[in-house]
Amino acid sequence: MKHNSREFFKPCNCRSVGECSHNMTAEIEALEACVKHFEGSMRNKLKFEYMQGKSGWDDPNWTTEEIKDRIREQLEKGNWVNVANFAMFAWNKEGG
């Protein structure tokens, strides 16, 4: 599901978060909702892959360069959730 600011109408009668200049928390709320939804997609993908027998995301022998290669592959395919998951692996490997 795609999220955008139009989904977060406010009772102030502004048409959208992007046009509201007096409700400073509206944009933050919209971003938080989008991040929460994306995080759920990441979690579901990781669970699915684990149930398919994949593991080793935290293997110390897996180099950051190998993870970057996977990110590039997924980026070319447009698999944004996989890009994010591999980015999380690299982030974790380098100390988060």
C-alpha positions as CSV (number, residue, x, y, z in Angstrom):
1,M,0.0,0.0,0.0
2,K,1.4,3.4,-1.0
3,H,1.1,6.2,1.6
4,N,1.1,9.8,0.9
5,S,0.2,13.0,2.7
6,R,-3.3,13.1,1.3
7,E,-4.2,10.2,3.6
8,F,-3.6,12.3,6.6
9,F,-6.4,14.9,6.5
10,K,-6.7,17.1,9.5
11,P,-9.9,18.5,11.1
12,C,-8.5,22.0,10.5
13,N,-9.8,21.9,6.9
14,C,-6.4,21.9,5.3
15,R,-6.5,19.7,2.2
16,S,-3.4,17.7,3.2
17,V,-0.4,17.5,5.5
18,G,1.7,19.2,2.9
19,E,-0.5,22.2,2.8
20,C,-1.1,22.6,6.5
21,S,1.1,25.3,8.0
22,H,-0.3,25.5,11.5
23,N,-0.3,21.8,12.5
24,M,3.4,21.1,13.0
25,T,2.9,17.5,14.1
26,A,0.9,16.4,11.0
27,E,3.8,15.8,8.8
28,I,5.7,13.9,11.5
29,E,2.6,11.7,12.1
30,A,2.4,11.0,8.4
31,L,6.1,10.0,8.2
32,E,5.8,7.8,11.3
33,A,2.8,6.0,9.8
34,C,4.7,5.4,6.6
35,V,7.8,4.2,8.4
36,K,5.6,1.9,10.6
37,H,4.0,0.3,7.4
38,F,7.4,-0.1,5.7
39,E,8.9,-1.7,8.9
40,G,6.1,-4.2,8.8
41,S,6.9,-5.0,5.2
42,M,10.5,-5.5,6.1
43,R,9.6,-7.7,9.0
44,N,7.2,-9.8,7.0
45,K,9.9,-10.3,4.2
46,L,12.5,-11.4,6.8
47,K,10.1,-13.9,8.4
48,F,9.2,-15.3,5.0
49,E,12.8,-15.7,3.9
50,Y,13.6,-17.3,7.3
51,M,10.8,-19.8,6.9
52,Q,12.2,-20.6,3.4
53,G,15.4,-21.7,5.1
54,K,17.5,-18.6,4.6
55,S,19.7,-17.4,7.5
56,G,23.1,-16.0,8.2
57,W,22.3,-12.3,8.0
58,D,24.7,-11.7,10.9
59,D,27.5,-14.1,9.7
60,P,30.8,-12.4,10.6
61,N,32.3,-13.8,7.4
62,W,29.8,-11.9,5.2
63,T,31.6,-8.7,4.2
64,T,30.1,-5.2,3.9
65,E,31.1,-5.2,0.3
66,E,29.1,-8.4,-0.4
67,I,26.1,-6.8,1.3
68,K,26.5,-3.7,-0.9
69,D,26.5,-5.9,-3.9
70,R,23.2,-7.4,-2.8
71,I,21.8,-3.9,-2.2
72,R,22.8,-2.9,-5.8
73,E,21.2,-6.1,-7.2
74,Q,17.9,-5.5,-5.3
75,L,18.0,-1.8,-6.3
76,E,18.2,-2.7,-10.0
77,K,15.2,-5.0,-9.5
78,G,13.3,-2.3,-7.6
79,N,12.8,-4.5,-4.6
80,W,12.7,-1.7,-2.0
81,V,12.0,-3.9,1.0
82,N,15.0,-6.1,0.2
83,V,17.1,-3.0,-0.3
84,A,16.1,-1.8,3.2
85,N,16.7,-5.2,4.7
86,F,20.2,-5.5,3.3
87,A,20.9,-1.9,4.4
88,M,19.8,-2.9,7.9
89,F,22.2,-5.9,7.7
90,A,25.1,-3.6,6.7
91,W,24.1,-1.0,9.4
92,N,24.1,-3.8,12.0
93,K,27.4,-5.2,10.8
94,E,29.1,-1.8,11.1
95,G,27.9,-1.2,14.7
96,G,24.4,0.3,14.2
